[in-house]
Amino acid sequence: MRHVSRRFIAVLILTAFIINFTSPAFSDDPLTKLGRGAANIVTSPFEIFNQMEKSGSLDGGGMAGWTVGPIKGVFMTGVRAVVGAYEVCTFLIPIPKDYGPILKYPEFFFEDSMA
């Protein structure tokens, strides 16, 4: 009896993994979500410099880049790190729909600098 329940649990777990790794067409998959989350955690500190550059060029020059930029950067560092940690922890769960990104633009930190 004990072996039957262990086998049943093993088959149930294996089935859950197989179902989670199959994805519908035109959607992300669990490994993409895991990679995106890990990349967001690793690159989150660069948001400080990125926001300084954006604030300086968009909001009104160097003074905005040196004053407002670090504040926005620290906030976005936290956002990117928390979202990355969430995606790493839940990479097997198809939430949001079809493993889609939570941060839409940019989905990855270096995307806007490569465009």
C-alpha positions as CSV (number, residue, x, y, z in Angstrom):
1,M,0.0,0.0,0.0
2,R,2.8,2.4,0.9
3,H,4.5,1.8,-2.5
4,V,1.3,2.4,-4.4
5,S,0.9,5.8,-2.7
6,R,4.5,6.8,-3.4
7,R,4.2,5.8,-7.0
8,F,1.0,7.7,-7.4
9,I,2.5,10.8,-5.9
10,A,5.6,10.4,-8.2
11,V,3.3,10.1,-11.3
12,L,1.2,13.0,-10.1
13,I,4.3,15.2,-9.7
14,L,5.8,14.1,-13.1
15,T,2.5,14.8,-14.8
16,A,2.3,18.3,-13.2
17,F,5.8,19.1,-14.6
18,I,5.0,17.8,-18.0
19,I,1.8,19.9,-18.2
20,N,3.6,23.0,-17.0
21,F,6.4,22.6,-19.6
22,T,4.0,22.4,-22.5
23,S,2.9,25.8,-23.6
24,P,0.4,27.1,-26.1
25,A,1.5,28.7,-29.3
26,F,2.6,32.4,-29.1
27,S,3.4,32.4,-25.4
28,D,6.4,32.3,-23.2
29,D,7.4,29.2,-21.3
30,P,8.5,28.5,-17.8
31,L,12.2,28.6,-18.7
32,T,11.8,32.0,-20.4
33,K,10.1,33.2,-17.2
34,L,12.9,31.8,-15.0
35,G,15.5,33.4,-17.2
36,R,13.7,36.8,-17.3
37,G,13.4,36.8,-13.5
38,A,17.0,35.9,-13.0
39,A,18.1,38.6,-15.5
40,N,16.0,41.2,-13.7
41,I,17.5,40.3,-10.3
42,V,21.0,40.5,-11.6
43,T,20.6,43.7,-13.6
44,S,18.4,45.6,-11.1
45,P,21.2,47.7,-9.7
46,F,21.9,49.2,-13.1
47,E,18.5,50.9,-12.9
48,I,20.1,53.7,-10.8
49,F,22.4,54.7,-13.7
50,N,19.8,54.1,-16.3
51,Q,17.3,56.4,-14.5
52,M,20.0,59.0,-14.0
53,E,20.6,59.0,-17.7
54,K,16.9,59.1,-18.6
55,S,16.1,61.9,-16.1
56,G,19.0,63.9,-17.4
57,S,18.1,63.6,-21.0
58,L,14.3,63.8,-20.7
59,D,13.5,65.8,-17.7
60,G,15.7,68.8,-18.1
61,G,19.5,68.3,-18.1
62,G,22.2,67.3,-15.8
63,M,20.7,68.6,-12.5
64,A,17.6,66.4,-13.0
65,G,19.9,63.5,-13.7
66,W,21.9,64.0,-10.5
67,T,18.9,64.7,-8.2
68,V,15.8,63.0,-9.5
69,G,17.6,60.2,-11.3
70,P,19.0,58.4,-8.3
71,I,15.6,58.5,-6.5
72,K,13.9,57.0,-9.6
73,G,16.7,54.6,-9.9
74,V,16.5,53.3,-6.4
75,F,12.7,52.8,-6.8
76,M,13.1,51.0,-10.1
77,T,15.9,48.9,-8.7
78,G,13.5,47.6,-6.0
79,V,10.7,47.1,-8.6
80,R,12.9,45.1,-11.0
81,A,14.4,43.0,-8.2
82,V,11.0,42.2,-6.6
83,V,9.5,41.4,-10.0
84,G,12.5,39.2,-10.8
85,A,12.3,37.4,-7.5
86,Y,8.6,36.8,-8.0
87,E,9.2,35.4,-11.5
88,V,12.0,33.1,-10.3
89,C,9.8,31.8,-7.4
90,T,6.7,31.2,-9.6
91,F,8.3,30.2,-12.9
92,L,6.3,26.9,-13.1
93,I,3.0,28.7,-12.6
94,P,1.5,30.3,-15.8
95,I,0.7,33.6,-14.1
96,P,0.4,36.2,-15.6
97,K,-1.3,34.6,-18.6
98,D,0.9,32.3,-20.6
99,Y,4.0,33.2,-18.5
100,G,4.0,36.7,-19.9
101,P,6.2,39.5,-18.5
102,I,5.1,41.7,-15.6
103,L,7.4,44.5,-16.7
104,K,6.4,45.2,-20.3
105,Y,8.8,47.9,-21.3
106,P,11.5,47.1,-21.1
107,E,11.0,43.4,-20.3
108,F,14.7,43.0,-19.9
109,F,17.0,45.8,-18.6
110,F,19.2,46.1,-21.7
111,E,16.4,46.1,-24.2
112,D,15.9,49.8,-24.5
113,S,19.6,50.5,-24.8
114,M,19.9,48.1,-27.7
115,A,17.0,49.5,-29.7
